[in-house]
Amino acid sequence: MNGFIIRTADKQIIRFNYYHEDAPVTTLAFAALLPFKRVFRHARVSGQEIWIDNAPVLDIIQENASVFTEPGEVVYGPLKPARVKTSNCMGIYYGEGKGLDCCNIFAKVFDEDIALLKQLGESIWKNGTQEIWFEDI
């Protein structure tokens, strides 16, 4: 259980590594959800991010939480403590951004796949929502 992949509508595969040491509870809980799919949209305020507000429910603690992310990082809104703005949300930053409230930062795109992630983010920004599949590596 080193990470996960996403499959895009145009059959691209983008790989992500877990932050096992910094977010062990989140990575284990997220891995247990796989596989799943959701329709992602582009963020309005937080920058270069695709996100959902109907993520599969993870009853997890807050860990490795921040509003500051690096391009390629993946975040999940914990249920504890309840956060009005991020609870049950999931986001993937493909560039610069800053969250509206703290989320658990638990994974990051492979360096080799950052260009594919940027293409995905820009496609959703320009063309609208897209269904994304999440699977184990």
Backbone as JSON, one array per atom type, in Angstrom:
{
  "sequence": "MNGFIIRTADKQIIRFNYYHEDAPVTTLAFAALLPFKRVFRHARVSGQEIWIDNAPVLDIIQENASVFTEPGEVVYGPLKPARVKTSNCMGIYYGEGKGLDCCNIFAKVFDEDIALLKQLGESIWKNGTQEIWFEDI",
  "N": [[0.84, -1.18, 0.0], [1.44, 1.53, -1.16], [0.48, 3.72, -2.45], [-1.88, 5.3, -4.7], [-3.8, 5.31, -7.75], [-5.27, 7.51, -10.17], [-7.78, 7.35, -12.66], [-8.58, 8.96, -15.56], [-11.23, 10.47, -17.55], [-10.37, 10.34, -20.18], [-8.79, 8.13, -20.16], [-6.23, 8.44, -19.03], [-3.64, 7.71, -16.69], [-2.77, 8.61, -13.47], [-0.39, 8.75, -10.96], [-0.03, 8.5, -7.37], [1.73, 8.97, -4.3], [1.45, 7.9, -0.93], [1.53, 9.78, 2.15], [2.75, 8.25, 4.44], [4.08, 8.49, 6.98], [3.44, 11.08, 7.9], [0.65, 11.24, 7.82], [-0.75, 8.84, 8.86], [-3.24, 7.72, 9.75], [-5.14, 8.81, 8.0], [-4.17, 7.89, 5.5], [-4.43, 5.08, 5.75], [-7.22, 4.82, 6.14], [-8.19, 5.99, 3.77], [-7.12, 4.26, 1.83], [-8.6, 1.99, 2.39], [-11.03, 2.65, 1.31], [-10.81, 2.34, -1.42], [-11.66, 0.58, -4.45], [-13.11, 3.61, -5.86], [-15.3, 6.07, -7.39], [-15.78, 9.46, -8.42], [-17.3, 12.57, -9.39], [-15.45, 15.26, -10.25], [-14.94, 18.78, -9.79], [-13.81, 22.11, -10.63], [-12.14, 24.22, -8.31], [-13.38, 27.28, -6.9], [-12.32, 29.35, -5.34], [-9.97, 28.55, -4.01], [-7.74, 28.23, -5.62], [-5.57, 26.49, -7.9], [-7.03, 23.82, -8.04], [-8.8, 20.74, -8.04], [-11.86, 19.4, -6.9], [-14.18, 17.78, -4.59], [-17.27, 17.77, -2.79], [-18.58, 15.68, -1.79], [-17.21, 13.49, -0.84], [-16.29, 10.05, -0.14], [-17.28, 9.03, 3.09], [-15.04, 9.51, 5.7], [-14.37, 8.78, 8.87], [-12.27, 10.24, 10.51], [-9.42, 11.49, 12.36], [-7.99, 14.79, 12.74], [-4.99, 15.36, 11.1], [-1.69, 16.16, 10.09], [-2.6, 18.57, 9.03], [-3.46, 21.48, 7.17], [-3.91, 24.69, 5.57], [-2.22, 25.35, 3.64], [-0.74, 24.11, 0.8], [1.29, 22.1, -1.4], [1.88, 22.05, -4.96], [0.34, 19.27, -6.46], [-0.39, 17.89, -4.18], [-2.72, 15.99, -2.18], [-5.75, 16.37, -0.45], [-7.95, 15.84, 2.38], [-10.96, 16.42, 4.04], [-11.35, 16.17, 7.43], [-13.7, 14.63, 9.74], [-13.48, 15.14, 12.39], [-11.87, 17.59, 14.25], [-15.18, 18.87, 13.7], [-15.46, 20.59, 10.73], [-16.77, 23.26, 9.18], [-16.32, 24.16, 6.55], [-14.71, 22.26, 5.22], [-15.27, 19.63, 5.91], [-15.73, 16.32, 4.96], [-14.89, 16.83, 2.39], [-12.79, 16.56, -0.53], [-9.73, 17.27, -2.09], [-7.54, 17.93, -4.88], [-4.61, 19.39, -5.55], [-3.31, 20.9, -8.35], [-1.6, 22.88, -8.88], [-0.63, 26.1, -7.68], [-2.2, 27.07, -4.61], [-4.53, 27.65, -1.9], [-6.21, 26.4, 0.81], [-9.62, 26.72, 2.07], [-10.06, 26.04, 4.67], [-8.52, 24.0, 7.21], [-7.34, 20.91, 6.0], [-6.6, 17.4, 5.91], [-3.49, 16.6, 4.72], [-2.45, 14.13, 2.68], [-1.24, 12.74, 0.57], [0.76, 12.77, -2.47], [1.28, 13.61, -5.89], [3.21, 11.61, -8.17], [6.39, 12.76, -9.16], [6.95, 12.45, -11.88], [4.43, 12.49, -12.98], [3.23, 14.97, -12.71], [2.77, 16.76, -14.84], [0.68, 15.51, -16.23], [-1.29, 15.67, -14.27], [-1.62, 18.45, -14.15], [-2.64, 18.89, -16.71], [-5.11, 17.57, -16.44], [-6.34, 19.14, -14.41], [-6.49, 21.64, -15.72], [-8.14, 20.94, -17.86], [-10.55, 20.33, -16.54], [-11.05, 22.84, -15.45], [-11.44, 24.4, -17.8], [-13.37, 22.94, -19.28], [-15.32, 21.91, -17.61], [-16.9, 19.62, -15.25], [-15.57, 16.33, -14.4], [-15.57, 12.8, -14.36], [-13.71, 10.8, -12.17], [-11.79, 7.96, -11.5], [-10.64, 6.16, -8.69], [-8.08, 4.03, -7.6], [-6.18, 1.29, -6.15], [-2.59, 1.2, -6.38]],
  "CA": [[0.0, 0.0, 0.0], [2.32, 2.69, -1.27], [-0.21, 4.85, -3.03], [-3.06, 5.02, -5.49], [-3.85, 5.93, -9.06], [-6.56, 7.96, -10.67], [-8.01, 7.16, -14.09], [-9.38, 10.07, -16.06], [-12.21, 10.13, -18.59], [-9.66, 10.01, -21.42], [-7.98, 6.93, -19.88], [-4.91, 8.74, -18.47], [-3.39, 7.2, -15.34], [-1.91, 9.51, -12.7], [0.0, 8.03, -9.74], [0.18, 9.27, -6.15], [2.34, 8.32, -3.13], [0.89, 8.28, 0.38], [2.38, 10.32, 3.22], [2.54, 7.29, 5.54], [4.57, 8.96, 8.28], [2.78, 12.32, 8.33], [-0.81, 11.08, 7.89], [-1.0, 7.39, 8.83], [-4.67, 7.4, 9.91], [-5.81, 9.18, 6.76], [-3.77, 7.01, 4.4], [-5.05, 3.76, 5.94], [-8.67, 4.94, 5.92], [-8.43, 6.25, 2.35], [-6.81, 3.02, 1.1], [-9.71, 1.06, 2.62], [-12.16, 3.06, 0.46], [-10.56, 2.04, -2.82], [-11.8, 1.6, -5.49], [-14.33, 4.42, -5.93], [-15.28, 7.11, -8.42], [-16.53, 10.68, -8.12], [-17.24, 13.63, -10.39], [-14.71, 16.4, -9.7], [-15.1, 20.1, -10.4], [-12.72, 23.02, -10.32], [-12.38, 25.11, -7.17], [-13.65, 28.67, -7.25], [-11.56, 30.32, -4.55], [-8.73, 28.05, -3.41], [-6.61, 28.16, -6.55], [-5.5, 25.43, -8.9], [-7.48, 22.63, -7.31], [-10.06, 20.08, -8.38], [-12.36, 18.96, -5.59], [-15.55, 17.3, -4.41], [-17.8, 17.95, -1.43], [-19.31, 14.46, -1.47], [-16.22, 12.42, -0.73], [-16.7, 8.95, 0.75], [-17.12, 9.44, 4.48], [-13.93, 9.0, 6.5], [-14.47, 9.26, 10.24], [-10.86, 10.28, 10.89], [-8.94, 12.63, 13.13], [-7.21, 15.78, 12.01], [-3.55, 15.1, 11.16], [-0.96, 16.8, 8.99], [-3.61, 19.47, 8.48], [-3.05, 22.85, 6.85], [-4.53, 25.32, 4.4], [-1.14, 25.54, 2.69], [-0.38, 22.87, 0.12], [2.21, 22.17, -2.53], [1.29, 21.47, -6.16], [0.34, 17.81, -6.51], [-0.84, 17.27, -2.94], [-4.11, 15.57, -2.05], [-6.26, 16.7, 0.89], [-9.25, 15.29, 2.78], [-11.53, 17.13, 5.19], [-11.73, 15.24, 8.5], [-14.96, 14.89, 10.45], [-13.14, 15.54, 13.75], [-13.06, 18.33, 14.7], [-16.07, 19.24, 12.6], [-15.05, 21.8, 10.0], [-17.89, 23.65, 8.35], [-15.95, 24.37, 5.16], [-13.97, 21.18, 4.57], [-15.68, 18.31, 6.35], [-16.18, 15.42, 3.91], [-14.43, 17.31, 1.08], [-11.51, 16.05, -0.98], [-9.18, 18.12, -3.13], [-6.25, 17.62, -5.48], [-4.0, 20.62, -6.05], [-2.43, 20.68, -9.5], [-0.74, 24.05, -8.92], [-0.68, 26.93, -6.47], [-3.5, 27.19, -3.99], [-4.64, 27.75, -0.45], [-7.53, 25.93, 1.2], [-10.51, 27.57, 2.86], [-9.95, 25.58, 6.05], [-7.55, 22.91, 7.3], [-7.62, 19.55, 5.55], [-5.49, 16.46, 6.07], [-2.67, 16.42, 3.52], [-2.08, 12.72, 2.87], [-0.6, 12.11, -0.58], [1.28, 13.69, -3.47], [1.48, 13.03, -7.21], [4.57, 11.27, -8.57], [7.02, 13.86, -9.9], [6.84, 12.17, -13.31], [3.04, 12.62, -13.42], [2.7, 16.31, -12.43], [2.27, 17.36, -16.08], [-0.63, 14.91, -16.49], [-2.23, 16.25, -13.31], [-1.9, 19.82, -14.59], [-3.54, 18.78, -17.87], [-6.42, 17.22, -15.91], [-6.88, 20.31, -13.74], [-6.83, 22.66, -16.71], [-9.28, 20.44, -18.61], [-11.76, 20.52, -15.71], [-11.25, 24.29, -15.37], [-11.94, 24.92, -19.07], [-14.46, 22.16, -19.88], [-16.32, 21.49, -16.63], [-16.68, 18.47, -14.39], [-15.09, 15.08, -14.99], [-15.57, 11.65, -13.48], [-12.37, 10.26, -11.93], [-11.74, 6.69, -10.79], [-9.53, 5.97, -7.75], [-7.76, 2.61, -7.43], [-4.87, 0.95, -5.61], [-1.5, 1.0, -7.35]],
  "C": [[0.89, 1.25, 0.0], [1.61, 3.92, -1.79], [-1.43, 4.41, -3.81], [-2.9, 5.67, -6.86], [-5.23, 6.54, -9.27], [-6.59, 7.7, -12.17], [-8.97, 8.26, -14.54], [-10.34, 9.58, -17.15], [-11.54, 9.75, -19.9], [-8.61, 8.92, -21.22], [-6.54, 7.21, -19.45], [-4.83, 8.13, -17.07], [-2.4, 8.14, -14.68], [-1.67, 8.84, -11.35], [0.29, 8.98, -8.58], [0.81, 8.39, -5.08], [1.65, 8.81, -1.87], [1.97, 8.93, 1.25], [2.15, 9.44, 4.46], [2.94, 7.84, 6.9], [3.81, 10.18, 8.79], [1.27, 12.17, 8.53], [-1.2, 9.6, 7.87], [-2.47, 7.01, 8.94], [-5.42, 7.67, 8.61], [-5.45, 8.24, 5.63], [-4.4, 5.62, 4.54], [-6.55, 3.8, 5.65], [-8.98, 5.15, 4.45], [-8.18, 4.97, 1.54], [-7.94, 2.0, 1.24], [-10.94, 1.41, 1.77], [-12.04, 2.58, -0.98], [-11.14, 0.71, -3.24], [-13.09, 2.39, -5.31], [-14.19, 5.43, -7.05], [-16.14, 8.27, -7.95], [-16.37, 11.65, -9.28], [-16.62, 14.85, -9.74], [-15.01, 17.65, -10.49], [-13.93, 20.97, -9.99], [-13.12, 23.91, -9.14], [-12.62, 26.53, -7.66], [-12.68, 29.63, -6.6], [-10.17, 29.83, -4.18], [-7.59, 27.85, -4.39], [-6.72, 27.03, -7.54], [-5.76, 24.09, -8.23], [-8.73, 22.09, -7.97], [-10.55, 19.46, -7.08], [-13.77, 18.41, -5.69], [-15.97, 17.61, -2.98], [-18.68, 16.77, -1.02], [-18.36, 13.27, -1.44], [-16.78, 11.27, 0.11], [-16.38, 9.32, 2.19], [-15.94, 8.72, 5.14], [-14.05, 9.6, 7.89], [-13.07, 9.22, 10.85], [-10.55, 11.54, 11.7], [-8.26, 13.63, 12.21], [-5.73, 15.46, 12.21], [-2.9, 15.7, 9.92], [-1.85, 17.81, 8.26], [-3.07, 20.89, 8.29], [-3.94, 23.39, 5.75], [-3.5, 25.51, 3.3], [-0.72, 24.21, 2.1], [0.66, 23.16, -0.96], [1.49, 21.62, -3.76], [1.44, 19.95, -6.16], [-0.16, 17.14, -5.25], [-2.35, 17.02, -2.94], [-4.55, 15.8, -0.61], [-7.64, 16.08, 1.1], [-9.71, 16.03, 4.02], [-11.99, 16.15, 6.26], [-13.07, 15.62, 9.12], [-14.7, 15.39, 11.87], [-11.89, 16.4, 13.74], [-13.89, 18.76, 13.49], [-15.63, 20.57, 12.01], [-16.17, 22.14, 9.02], [-17.5, 23.66, 6.88], [-15.29, 23.18, 4.47], [-14.41, 19.78, 4.96], [-16.25, 17.52, 5.17], [-15.87, 15.94, 2.5], [-13.08, 16.66, 0.76], [-11.02, 16.95, -2.1], [-7.84, 17.62, -3.62], [-5.73, 18.91, -6.08], [-3.06, 20.29, -7.2], [-1.48, 21.86, -9.7], [-0.85, 24.8, -7.61], [-2.1, 27.02, -5.93], [-3.4, 27.32, -2.49], [-6.06, 27.38, -0.08], [-8.32, 26.94, 2.01], [-10.44, 27.25, 4.35], [-9.0, 24.38, 6.05], [-8.12, 21.59, 6.8], [-6.39, 18.7, 5.82], [-4.77, 16.31, 4.74], [-2.08, 15.02, 3.63], [-1.4, 12.05, 1.68], [-0.1, 13.19, -1.53], [1.53, 12.93, -4.77], [2.95, 12.68, -7.42], [5.13, 12.46, -9.36], [6.84, 13.68, -11.41], [5.44, 12.43, -13.87], [2.44, 14.01, -13.19], [2.15, 16.97, -13.69], [0.89, 16.8, -16.44], [-1.68, 15.48, -15.54], [-2.59, 17.68, -13.69], [-2.84, 19.81, -15.79], [-4.97, 18.48, -17.41], [-7.07, 18.44, -15.26], [-7.31, 21.38, -14.72], [-8.02, 22.23, -17.57], [-10.58, 20.64, -17.83], [-12.07, 22.01, -15.59], [-11.92, 24.82, -16.63], [-13.21, 24.24, -19.56], [-15.53, 21.71, -18.9], [-15.95, 20.2, -15.93], [-16.18, 17.25, -15.16], [-15.11, 13.98, -13.94], [-14.16, 11.07, -13.4], [-12.51, 8.98, -11.09], [-10.49, 6.63, -9.91], [-9.33, 4.49, -7.5], [-6.41, 2.47, -6.73], [-3.84, 0.9, -6.73], [-1.28, -0.49, -7.48]]
}
